[in-house]
Amino acid sequence: MSGSSIVVVFADDRPQLKSVMGELEGSLSQIDELVVVNCGGIRAAKKDPFLLVPLDANLPSQLAGILGARPKDFVVLLAPGVAGYGAWLSELVSTFDKLPEDSVVVPRSAFCTGPQAVAISDASAVFSKQKRHRFSIDWIENYRGFVTLEGAASNLCLAVRSEGLQSGLKELGPGVFKGERYEDLFEGFFALAARSGGIYISHGSLVSSKGKYMQAKPYLDQIPIREDFPLVSGCLIVKNEEQYIGECLKSLSDFVDEIVVYDTGSEDATIELAEAFGAKVIRGYWDDDFGAARNRSLSHCKGRWILWIDADERVLGDPTKVRAKLAEPVLRFSESECKQIKIRNFYGHGLFHSMSHVSMRIFLRIEGAFYGALHERVRRRARFDFLFEDLGANVFRELTIDHLGYMNEAMTKRTKTERNTELAGKNFEVVSSLEALMQQARTYMFSGDLPTARETAIEVLNKLDDSATSDSERRWLEATSFGLILDSLILEKNHELAEQWLEKFEEKSYFMSRPMAFRARIRLIQERYSEALALFQSLPVSEIGNDGLEVAFDHYVPEMVECLSQLGRPVEAAELLLDFFENDGVLDIHLGRLVELMKEAAIPISRLARSVKNVRQESFYAQFLQLEPKIADGILEQIYLGGDHSTILLATAAKVALMLDLERMLEWGARLRMSGFGQFCPLVSRAGDPSVVELDRVVYAAVAFGAFSDPRAKEICLSILANNHTEELISAVSVYAPSLLLKS
């Protein structure tokens, strides 16, 4: 939408007015009109190219009179000292074609707090006209067309349709607007708009100010949520994720208003499952660049906030509390434009155990974009001079994400290691060389190539002194490099060299809990169990280091259990594991090891069954297949009798039952049928297995037919009898399903 505007400014003397008009030069068109509000310090002259009105209680009615005499499409209010960048005015008013009639639209600025704030690192960019012109061109190119609905604003500048102004001015008559402060006019319109059409930011419009720095003021407790302005978009890229996608989307759905799934070439049922769930599925492509793929996904999102996850992740938290927090008006922009989320990584029982780190997983859609072919990061959408590159962030404790992708089975099945090694090389084309080198070291580490990971991390440290990295980037690279070096040495049980590197790390570390955790792990491989246990028990509940990794007491439960066990304290070891399992749903050692400890401590298995609440189901139930069948059956029985009839429990029981006696197979077969999963009856499965001896197959089939009248069992039984009508087989059938002999 284009049109003419009345631009209202404040000036109380001719020098101030001259400065204002100089700053506005080039912004106003010939059809725009300037109105100057003053306190009597300016006397009108015939040649003045503006209208002069006094600041008093009648200001609203005077503006209404001007609109009546000189009809314009829009009215724009500017605070003292405010000037625009480039085509700021046309960009500001063009927003109205998307908005309700009684809306108020505001621009962005580096001279205010709140949602309008711009993170500028070089102040000369907003004071030098030459730089400002270049900056404005870059800015509009990156932000043109972006509009957001807000609950807070500052008094720098606002635009309103003339029709909306006319109705608003009636409400802001002398009884409301006292005429004491020009700023009260802004606040009056913001209050009116918040109750009706809404307050919006036109992000492509940018203004500066030579006046005072403006603080944002909230006009609503919660930002309104509308279909065209959703609060949160869930954002994923996927390929062949049918095993994970259902649980992932289920965990995400209550937190978001829409889910966008960008598929990079699935050959399984991923797309169909996502569409059936109601996600917006984009059939895309893969070009060996995670950052590029995520940006293509991002382009299809409409939410104010982006919550991005992977299919092998699960979102945990209270959706109502999370959404209420995200709907709060932004007042301190630098702390609110993105959120660091705690990620709990589950590695299984190979090279690593579970650990946590924080990662920027929630960010304002209009601010963030992805960079990096591998281990992509979120940085500012507009990346040019004068802007801080990294978004300001705080840890958002209302949400947690569980990541299963590094579990050994998943890593092997999906060949992540090979893929990540290739992309780590490509990463040098996308991010800084030191960051790419660091990501390469991490990839070697996860693949199990410890010496190469260590050598690469040392190379990063050696190159740091000659690099031009920021302080925050340097601290991250240092902490991550030392962490990889120490992890690799501890895993190789090279405690002497680990001690040397730990001393170097302690000299550089800003958070002493991380070195303490490494020292405890070194004492453990030295078999100095009492010292190790004391150090582990001294760790904090939670502390985030420079590398984003969380150091927490409960991360080292497996190590403490090992110490207690070696010190001859099995009861304490088992109780520690059970308490942790019951509270967090995480079991960082094999289930079989816990069962051994419980037996040694004389703790009944029923205690384990009672502890199953918030269990990480996929990894927990998979371990039952590695237990002795009778033990696995006993635990599953207790869990089932405790009221857990979940699909995953029944699926696990169906597999375990294949290794049990006839009576237990019959019991689980009945339970599976009661829950609608008769197709997985273990009796029929065993009867249909040609590797099982014929007599046993006939018995399983006859029992299944006699108990459940299963037609599959009948077919199997009659087929075997047709080929081998021995007395032994006939006798078995006559015991369990005599009616089959009559029919044959």
PEUR-V516271 format. One record per residue. RES is the residue in three letters. SS is DSSP state (hx for helix, st for strand, lp for the rest). NEAR is the number of other ideal C-beta (glycine too) atoms within 12 Angstrom. D_FIRST is the distance of its C-alpha to the first C-alpha in Angstrom with 1 decimal. Layout:
<<RES/SS/NEAR/D_FIRST> <RES/SS/NEAR/D_FIRST>>
This chain:
<<MET/lp/22/0.0> <SER/lp/19/3.8> <GLY/lp/25/6.9> <SER/lp/26/10.4> <SER/st/43/12.1> <ILE/st/42/15.6> <VAL/st/42/17.0> <VAL/st/45/20.2> <VAL/st/44/23.0> <PHE/st/38/26.6> <ALA/lp/38/29.5> <ASP/lp/24/33.1> <ASP/lp/18/34.7> <ARG/hx/20/34.1> <PRO/hx/13/34.5> <GLN/hx/24/32.0> <LEU/hx/31/29.6> <LYS/hx/18/30.2> <SER/hx/23/29.5> <VAL/hx/37/26.2> <MET/hx/25/25.1> <GLY/hx/18/26.4> <GLU/hx/32/24.4> <LEU/hx/35/21.1> <GLU/lp/15/22.1> <GLY/lp/21/19.6> <SER/lp/37/16.7> <LEU/lp/30/16.1> <SER/lp/21/15.1> <GLN/lp/9/17.3> <ILE/lp/19/15.1> <ASP/lp/31/14.9> <GLU/st/31/18.0> <LEU/st/36/20.3> <VAL/st/40/22.4> <VAL/st/41/25.4> <VAL/st/42/27.2> <ASN/st/30/30.9> <CYS/lp/22/34.3> <GLY/lp/16/36.1> <GLY/lp/19/36.6> <ILE/lp/28/34.7> <ARG/lp/15/36.0> <ALA/lp/18/33.7> <ALA/lp/12/34.3> <LYS/lp/7/33.4> <LYS/lp/6/31.7> <ASP/lp/20/29.4> <PRO/lp/20/25.8> <PHE/lp/30/24.7> <LEU/st/26/25.6> <LEU/st/29/28.2> <VAL/st/32/28.6> <PRO/st/25/31.3> <LEU/lp/33/31.0> <ASP/lp/22/32.8> <ALA/lp/20/32.6> <ASN/lp/21/30.9> <LEU/hx/35/27.8> <PRO/hx/37/25.6> <SER/hx/25/26.9> <GLN/hx/30/26.5> <LEU/hx/39/22.8> <ALA/hx/28/22.5> <GLY/hx/19/24.5> <ILE/hx/30/22.3> <LEU/hx/33/19.2> <GLY/hx/16/21.4> <ALA/hx/14/22.6> <ARG/lp/22/19.5> <PRO/lp/22/16.5> <LYS/lp/33/13.3> <ASP/lp/30/9.9> <PHE/st/40/10.7> <VAL/st/45/14.1> <VAL/st/48/15.0> <LEU/st/44/18.6> <LEU/st/47/20.6> <ALA/lp/39/24.1> <PRO/lp/35/26.9> <GLY/lp/32/26.9> <VAL/st/47/23.4> <ALA/st/38/21.7> <GLY/st/43/18.8> <TYR/lp/45/19.2> <GLY/lp/29/17.7> <ALA/lp/28/13.9> <TRP/hx/46/13.9> <LEU/hx/43/11.8> <SER/hx/34/8.7> <GLU/hx/37/9.3> <LEU/hx/49/9.9> <VAL/hx/43/7.0> <SER/hx/29/4.5> <THR/hx/39/7.0> <PHE/hx/35/6.6> <ASP/hx/19/5.4> <LYS/hx/23/8.9> <LEU/lp/33/10.8> <PRO/lp/26/13.2> <GLU/lp/22/12.8> <ASP/lp/27/15.3> <SER/lp/43/14.2> <VAL/st/47/14.9> <VAL/st/48/13.3> <VAL/st/50/15.7> <PRO/st/54/16.2> <ARG/st/49/19.2> <SER/st/45/22.3> <ALA/lp/36/25.9> <PHE/lp/35/27.1> <CYS/st/40/26.9> <THR/lp/30/28.2> <GLY/hx/39/26.6> <PRO/hx/43/23.7> <GLN/hx/45/21.8> <ALA/st/41/24.8> <VAL/lp/45/25.1> <ALA/lp/34/28.6> <ILE/st/32/29.4> <SER/lp/21/33.0> <ASP/lp/20/33.1> <ALA/lp/17/32.4> <SER/hx/18/32.5> <ALA/hx/29/29.2> <VAL/hx/36/27.5> <PHE/hx/22/29.9> <SER/lp/18/30.3> <LYS/hx/20/27.6> <GLN/hx/13/28.6> <LYS/hx/23/28.4> <ARG/hx/32/25.2> <HIS/hx/23/23.4> <ARG/hx/22/24.7> <PHE/hx/36/24.0> <SER/hx/40/20.3> <ILE/hx/24/20.0> <ASP/hx/25/21.8> <TRP/hx/43/20.0> <ILE/hx/32/16.4> <GLU/hx/22/18.1> <ASN/hx/26/19.6> <TYR/hx/37/16.9> <ARG/lp/26/13.5> <GLY/lp/18/11.7> <PHE/lp/33/14.5> <VAL/st/36/14.0> <THR/st/44/17.1> <LEU/st/43/18.4> <GLU/st/45/21.0> <GLY/lp/35/24.0> <ALA/st/40/24.5> <ALA/st/50/22.9> <SER/lp/43/24.2> <ASN/lp/41/23.9> <LEU/lp/46/22.4> <CYS/st/51/19.0> <LEU/st/50/16.5> <ALA/st/48/13.2> <VAL/st/48/12.9> <ARG/st/36/11.2> <SER/hx/31/13.6> <GLU/hx/24/14.9> <GLY/hx/32/15.7> <LEU/hx/41/17.3> <GLN/hx/26/19.5> <SER/hx/23/20.9> <GLY/hx/38/21.4> <LEU/hx/33/23.1> <LYS/hx/21/25.7> <GLU/hx/24/26.6> <LEU/lp/35/26.9> <GLY/lp/21/29.4> <PRO/lp/18/32.6> <GLY/lp/14/34.2> <VAL/lp/22/31.7> <PHE/lp/33/30.5> <LYS/lp/21/33.7> <GLY/lp/26/32.3> <GLU/lp/14/34.3> <ARG/lp/21/31.7> <TYR/lp/34/28.2> <GLU/hx/32/27.4> <ASP/hx/27/28.2> <LEU/hx/41/25.0> <PHE/hx/41/23.0> <GLU/hx/32/25.3> <GLY/hx/35/25.1> <PHE/hx/44/21.4> <PHE/hx/42/21.8> <ALA/hx/27/24.7> <LEU/hx/31/22.9> <ALA/hx/40/19.8> <ALA/hx/31/22.3> <ARG/hx/21/24.0> <SER/lp/24/21.0> <GLY/lp/29/17.4> <GLY/lp/38/18.2> <ILE/st/47/17.8> <TYR/st/44/15.6> <ILE/st/50/15.7> <SER/st/49/12.9> <HIS/st/37/15.7> <GLY/st/37/14.3> <SER/st/43/14.3> <LEU/st/50/17.9> <VAL/st/49/19.9> <SER/st/44/23.6> <SER/st/33/26.1> <LYS/lp/23/29.4> <GLY/lp/29/30.0> <LYS/lp/16/31.4> <TYR/lp/22/30.5> <MET/st/35/28.5> <GLN/lp/22/29.8> <ALA/lp/34/27.5> <LYS/st/30/28.3> <PRO/st/27/28.2> <TYR/lp/35/26.8> <LEU/lp/27/27.7> <ASP/lp/13/30.7> <GLN/lp/21/28.9> <ILE/lp/39/25.3> <PRO/lp/29/24.1> <ILE/lp/26/24.2> <ARG/st/22/21.9> <GLU/lp/12/21.9> <ASP/lp/20/18.4> <PHE/st/33/19.6> <PRO/lp/31/23.3> <LEU/lp/37/25.6> <VAL/st/41/27.7> <SER/st/37/27.7> <GLY/st/46/31.2> <CYS/st/44/31.2> <LEU/st/48/34.2> <ILE/st/40/35.4> <VAL/st/45/38.6> <LYS/lp/32/41.3> <ASN/lp/24/44.3> <GLU/lp/39/44.1> <GLU/lp/24/45.5> <GLN/lp/25/48.1> <TYR/lp/36/45.6> <ILE/hx/38/42.2> <GLY/hx/27/43.2> <GLU/hx/28/44.4> <CYS/hx/37/41.6> <LEU/hx/37/38.8> <LYS/hx/22/41.0> <SER/hx/34/41.2> <LEU/hx/42/37.5> <SER/hx/24/36.1> <ASP/hx/22/36.5> <PHE/hx/44/34.7> <VAL/lp/38/31.4> <ASP/lp/32/28.7> <GLU/st/35/28.6> <ILE/st/41/30.8> <VAL/st/38/29.8> <VAL/st/45/32.8> <TYR/st/41/32.6> <ASP/st/36/35.8> <THR/lp/31/37.3> <GLY/lp/21/39.9> <SER/lp/31/41.9> <GLU/lp/14/45.0> <ASP/lp/20/46.0> <ALA/lp/20/44.5> <THR/hx/33/41.8> <ILE/hx/29/38.9> <GLU/hx/20/40.4> <LEU/hx/28/41.3> <ALA/hx/37/37.8> <GLU/hx/20/36.2> <ALA/hx/17/38.8> <PHE/hx/27/37.9> <GLY/lp/19/34.3> <ALA/lp/36/32.8> <LYS/st/29/29.9> <VAL/st/30/32.0> <ILE/st/29/30.7> <ARG/st/22/33.4> <GLY/lp/27/33.1> <TYR/lp/18/35.6> <TRP/lp/23/37.7> <ASP/lp/18/38.0> <ASP/lp/22/40.4> <ASP/lp/26/37.8> <PHE/hx/39/37.1> <GLY/hx/32/34.3> <ALA/hx/30/32.4> <ALA/hx/34/33.0> <ARG/hx/40/31.7> <ASN/hx/31/28.5> <ARG/hx/28/28.0> <SER/hx/39/28.7> <LEU/hx/37/26.3> <SER/lp/22/23.4> <HIS/lp/28/23.8> <CYS/lp/37/23.9> <LYS/lp/31/21.3> <GLY/lp/39/23.4> <ARG/lp/45/23.1> <TRP/st/45/26.7> <ILE/st/46/28.4> <LEU/st/49/32.0> <TRP/st/49/33.6> <ILE/lp/45/37.1> <ASP/lp/41/39.4> <ALA/lp/44/41.1> <ASP/lp/37/44.4> <GLU/st/38/43.2> <ARG/st/35/43.2> <VAL/st/39/41.1> <LEU/st/28/43.2> <GLY/st/29/42.5> <ASP/lp/16/41.5> <PRO/hx/24/38.0> <THR/hx/13/37.5> <LYS/hx/17/38.3> <VAL/hx/31/36.3> <ARG/hx/28/33.1> <ALA/hx/19/33.7> <LYS/hx/27/34.1> <LEU/hx/39/30.9> <ALA/lp/30/29.0> <GLU/lp/28/30.2> <PRO/lp/34/27.6> <VAL/lp/41/27.9> <LEU/lp/28/29.7> <ARG/lp/21/31.5> <PHE/hx/35/29.1> <SER/hx/28/31.8> <GLU/hx/21/33.9> <SER/hx/34/31.3> <GLU/lp/40/29.0> <CYS/st/39/31.5> <LYS/st/37/34.8> <GLN/st/32/38.2> <ILE/st/40/39.9> <LYS/st/33/43.6> <ILE/st/36/44.5> <ARG/st/38/48.0> <ASN/st/36/49.3> <PHE/lp/39/52.1> <TYR/lp/30/54.3> <GLY/lp/30/57.2> <HIS/lp/24/60.8> <GLY/lp/21/60.8> <LEU/lp/25/60.0> <PHE/lp/31/57.9> <HIS/lp/33/57.6> <SER/lp/35/54.4> <MET/st/34/52.5> <SER/st/35/49.3> <HIS/st/36/46.6> <VAL/st/35/43.1> <SER/st/36/40.0> <MET/st/37/36.3> <ARG/st/42/35.3> <ILE/st/45/32.4> <PHE/st/41/29.4> <LEU/st/42/25.8> <ARG/lp/38/23.8> <ILE/lp/40/21.3> <GLU/lp/42/24.4> <GLY/st/41/27.0> <ALA/st/35/28.0> <PHE/st/35/31.5> <TYR/st/33/33.9> <GLY/lp/31/37.4> <ALA/lp/34/39.0> <LEU/lp/38/41.5> <HIS/lp/34/41.4> <GLU/lp/35/37.7> <ARG/st/37/36.2> <VAL/st/39/32.9> <ARG/st/32/31.6> <ARG/st/34/28.4> <ARG/lp/33/25.5> <ALA/lp/33/24.9> <ARG/lp/25/28.3> <PHE/lp/24/28.5> <ASP/lp/21/30.4> <PHE/lp/30/30.1> <LEU/st/29/29.3> <PHE/lp/27/32.0> <GLU/lp/28/32.4> <ASP/lp/28/33.7> <LEU/lp/35/31.9> <GLY/lp/27/33.8> <ALA/lp/33/35.5> <ASN/st/24/37.9> <VAL/st/26/40.2> <PHE/st/32/38.9> <ARG/st/20/42.2> <GLU/st/27/40.8> <LEU/st/38/40.5> <THR/st/37/43.0> <ILE/st/39/42.8> <ASP/st/38/46.0> <HIS/st/34/46.1> <LEU/lp/39/48.8> <GLY/lp/36/48.0> <TYR/lp/37/50.8> <MET/lp/34/53.5> <ASN/hx/26/56.2> <GLU/hx/24/56.2> <ALA/hx/31/52.4> <MET/hx/28/52.6> <THR/hx/17/55.4> <LYS/hx/18/53.9> <ARG/lp/26/50.5> <THR/lp/15/51.9> <LYS/hx/29/49.5> <THR/hx/27/51.8> <GLU/hx/16/51.9> <ARG/hx/24/48.1> <ASN/hx/32/47.5> <THR/hx/27/50.0> <GLU/hx/20/48.3> <LEU/hx/33/44.8> <ALA/hx/38/46.3> <GLY/hx/22/47.2> <LYS/hx/27/43.7> <ASN/hx/35/42.3> <PHE/hx/20/43.6> <GLU/hx/19/40.8> <VAL/lp/29/38.1> <VAL/lp/33/39.2> <SER/lp/28/41.6> <SER/hx/23/45.2> <LEU/hx/33/46.8> <GLU/hx/35/44.4> <ALA/hx/32/44.9> <LEU/hx/37/48.7> <MET/hx/45/48.5> <GLN/hx/42/46.8> <GLN/hx/39/49.5> <ALA/hx/41/52.1> <ARG/hx/40/50.7> <THR/hx/35/50.7> <TYR/hx/31/54.4> <MET/hx/38/55.1> <PHE/hx/36/53.7> <SER/hx/31/55.5> <GLY/lp/24/58.8> <ASP/lp/25/59.4> <LEU/hx/27/60.4> <PRO/hx/22/62.0> <THR/hx/24/59.1> <ALA/hx/37/56.6> <ARG/hx/32/58.8> <GLU/hx/22/59.2> <THR/hx/34/55.4> <ALA/hx/40/54.8> <ILE/hx/27/57.5> <GLU/hx/25/55.8> <VAL/hx/39/52.6> <LEU/hx/31/54.6> <ASN/hx/18/56.4> <LYS/hx/24/53.2> <LEU/hx/31/51.5> <ASP/lp/13/53.2> <ASP/lp/12/52.0> <SER/lp/22/48.3> <ALA/lp/13/45.4> <THR/lp/25/44.0> <SER/lp/18/42.6> <ASP/hx/15/44.9> <SER/hx/20/43.3> <GLU/hx/26/43.4> <ARG/hx/28/47.0> <ARG/hx/22/48.1> <TRP/hx/32/46.6> <LEU/hx/40/48.3> <GLU/hx/37/51.6> <ALA/hx/36/51.7> <THR/hx/39/50.7> <SER/hx/41/53.3> <PHE/hx/42/56.1> <GLY/hx/44/55.3> <LEU/hx/43/55.6> <ILE/hx/40/58.8> <LEU/hx/43/60.4> <ASP/hx/39/59.3> <SER/hx/36/60.9> <LEU/hx/32/64.1> <ILE/hx/34/64.5> <LEU/hx/27/64.0> <GLU/lp/22/66.7> <LYS/lp/17/68.8> <ASN/lp/23/69.3> <HIS/hx/25/69.7> <GLU/hx/16/71.3> <LEU/hx/22/68.4> <ALA/hx/33/65.9> <GLU/hx/23/67.6> <GLN/hx/18/67.2> <TRP/hx/33/63.5> <LEU/hx/33/63.1> <GLU/hx/19/64.5> <LYS/hx/21/62.0> <PHE/hx/37/59.1> <GLU/hx/22/60.4> <GLU/hx/14/60.3> <LYS/hx/28/56.5> <SER/lp/29/55.4> <TYR/lp/23/53.5> <PHE/lp/29/54.1> <MET/hx/23/57.8> <SER/hx/30/57.5> <ARG/hx/38/56.6> <PRO/hx/33/59.8> <MET/hx/31/61.7> <ALA/hx/39/60.6> <PHE/hx/43/61.6> <ARG/hx/35/65.0> <ALA/hx/37/65.6> <ARG/hx/40/64.9> <ILE/hx/36/67.3> <ARG/hx/31/70.0> <LEU/hx/35/69.5> <ILE/hx/28/70.2> <GLN/lp/22/73.2> <GLU/lp/17/74.4> <ARG/lp/20/74.5> <TYR/hx/26/73.2> <SER/hx/21/73.9> <GLU/hx/22/72.1> <ALA/hx/34/69.1> <LEU/hx/32/68.9> <ALA/hx/20/69.0> <LEU/hx/30/66.2> <PHE/hx/36/64.0> <GLN/hx/24/64.6> <SER/lp/20/63.6> <LEU/lp/32/60.0> <PRO/lp/22/57.1> <VAL/lp/14/55.3> <SER/lp/23/52.2> <GLU/st/27/51.1> <ILE/st/30/48.4> <GLY/lp/34/49.6> <ASN/lp/32/47.9> <ASP/lp/37/47.6> <GLY/lp/34/45.7> <LEU/st/35/48.8> <GLU/st/36/50.0> <VAL/st/38/53.7> <ALA/lp/30/55.0> <PHE/hx/27/58.4> <ASP/hx/32/57.7> <HIS/hx/37/56.6> <TYR/hx/39/60.3> <VAL/hx/36/61.9> <PRO/hx/33/63.4> <GLU/hx/37/65.0> <MET/hx/40/66.4> <VAL/hx/42/67.8> <GLU/hx/31/69.5> <CYS/hx/34/71.0> <LEU/hx/32/72.2> <SER/hx/28/73.7> <GLN/hx/21/75.6> <LEU/lp/22/76.8> <GLY/lp/14/78.4> <ARG/lp/22/76.0> <PRO/hx/26/74.7> <VAL/hx/22/74.1> <GLU/hx/25/71.6> <ALA/hx/34/70.0> <ALA/hx/33/69.5> <GLU/hx/26/68.3> <LEU/hx/37/65.7> <LEU/hx/40/64.3> <LEU/hx/35/64.4> <ASP/hx/23/62.7> <PHE/hx/30/59.9> <PHE/hx/35/59.5> <GLU/hx/22/59.5> <ASN/hx/17/56.9> <ASP/hx/29/54.5> <GLY/lp/26/55.2> <VAL/lp/39/55.9> <LEU/lp/42/59.2> <ASP/lp/38/59.4> <ILE/lp/33/62.8> <HIS/lp/26/64.1> <LEU/hx/36/64.9> <GLY/hx/22/68.4> <ARG/hx/25/69.0> <LEU/hx/41/68.0> <VAL/hx/32/70.4> <GLU/hx/24/73.2> <LEU/hx/34/72.6> <MET/hx/32/72.6> <LYS/hx/21/75.9> <GLU/hx/20/77.4> <ALA/lp/27/76.3> <ALA/lp/13/77.6> <ILE/lp/27/74.2> <PRO/lp/18/73.8> <ILE/hx/31/71.1> <SER/hx/18/69.9> <ARG/hx/28/68.4> <LEU/hx/41/66.1> <ALA/hx/30/65.0> <ARG/hx/21/64.2> <SER/hx/34/62.0> <VAL/lp/35/59.6> <LYS/lp/21/56.4> <ASN/lp/20/53.3> <VAL/lp/34/54.9> <ARG/lp/34/52.9> <GLN/hx/30/54.0> <GLU/hx/33/53.6> <SER/hx/39/55.7> <PHE/hx/40/58.1> <TYR/hx/31/59.2> <ALA/hx/30/59.5> <GLN/hx/32/62.4> <PHE/hx/39/64.5> <LEU/hx/26/65.3> <GLN/hx/24/66.9> <LEU/lp/29/69.2> <GLU/lp/19/72.7> <PRO/hx/25/71.9> <LYS/hx/19/74.0> <ILE/hx/27/72.3> <ALA/hx/36/68.8> <ASP/hx/33/69.8> <GLY/hx/27/71.2> <ILE/hx/39/67.9> <LEU/hx/42/65.8> <GLU/hx/28/68.1> <GLN/hx/24/67.7> <ILE/hx/34/63.9> <TYR/hx/28/63.9> <LEU/hx/18/66.3> <GLY/lp/20/64.1> <GLY/lp/13/61.4> <ASP/lp/28/59.2> <HIS/lp/21/58.9> <SER/lp/23/55.8> <THR/hx/20/55.2> <ILE/hx/27/55.9> <LEU/hx/34/59.1> <LEU/hx/33/60.4> <ALA/hx/28/59.4> <THR/hx/41/61.3> <ALA/hx/42/64.3> <ALA/hx/37/64.4> <LYS/hx/29/64.8> <VAL/hx/38/67.3> <ALA/hx/40/69.3> <LEU/lp/33/70.1> <MET/lp/25/72.4> <LEU/lp/29/74.1> <ASP/lp/21/77.1> <LEU/hx/27/77.1> <GLU/hx/16/76.9> <ARG/hx/28/73.7> <MET/hx/37/72.1> <LEU/hx/30/72.9> <GLU/hx/28/71.4> <TRP/hx/43/68.1> <GLY/hx/41/68.0> <ALA/hx/26/68.2> <ARG/hx/30/65.4> <LEU/hx/35/63.1> <ARG/hx/25/63.7> <MET/hx/16/63.1> <SER/lp/24/59.6> <GLY/lp/13/58.8> <PHE/lp/27/59.6> <GLY/hx/27/62.8> <GLN/hx/20/61.9> <PHE/hx/30/62.6> <CYS/lp/41/66.1> <PRO/hx/45/68.3> <LEU/hx/47/71.4> <VAL/hx/40/69.8> <SER/hx/32/68.3> <ARG/hx/37/71.7> <ALA/hx/42/73.4> <GLY/lp/28/71.1> <ASP/lp/18/71.8> <PRO/lp/13/74.3> <SER/lp/12/75.3> <VAL/lp/22/76.9> <VAL/lp/18/80.5> <GLU/hx/26/81.1> <LEU/hx/24/83.0> <ASP/hx/27/80.2> <ARG/hx/32/77.5> <VAL/hx/44/79.6> <VAL/hx/34/80.0> <TYR/hx/43/76.2> <ALA/hx/44/75.4> <ALA/hx/41/78.1> <VAL/hx/39/77.0> <ALA/hx/41/73.4> <PHE/hx/34/74.5> <GLY/hx/29/77.1> <ALA/hx/25/74.7> <PHE/hx/30/71.4> <SER/lp/20/72.4> <ASP/lp/34/69.9> <PRO/hx/19/70.2> <ARG/hx/26/69.4> <ALA/hx/38/72.4> <LYS/hx/29/74.6> <GLU/hx/21/73.5> <ILE/hx/37/74.3> <CYS/hx/44/77.6> <LEU/hx/29/78.9> <SER/hx/23/77.8> <ILE/hx/34/79.9> <LEU/hx/31/82.9> <ALA/hx/15/82.8> <ASN/hx/14/83.4> <ASN/lp/20/85.7> <HIS/lp/19/87.6> <THR/lp/16/89.7> <GLU/hx/12/91.5> <GLU/hx/19/89.7> <LEU/hx/31/86.2> <ILE/hx/24/87.4> <SER/hx/18/88.9> <ALA/hx/32/85.6> <VAL/hx/40/83.7> <SER/hx/22/86.4> <VAL/hx/19/85.9> <TYR/hx/29/82.1> <ALA/lp/34/81.2> <PRO/lp/18/84.3> <SER/hx/17/82.4> <LEU/hx/34/81.1> <LEU/hx/24/84.8> <LEU/hx/10/85.3> <LYS/hx/16/82.2> <SER/lp/23/83.2>>
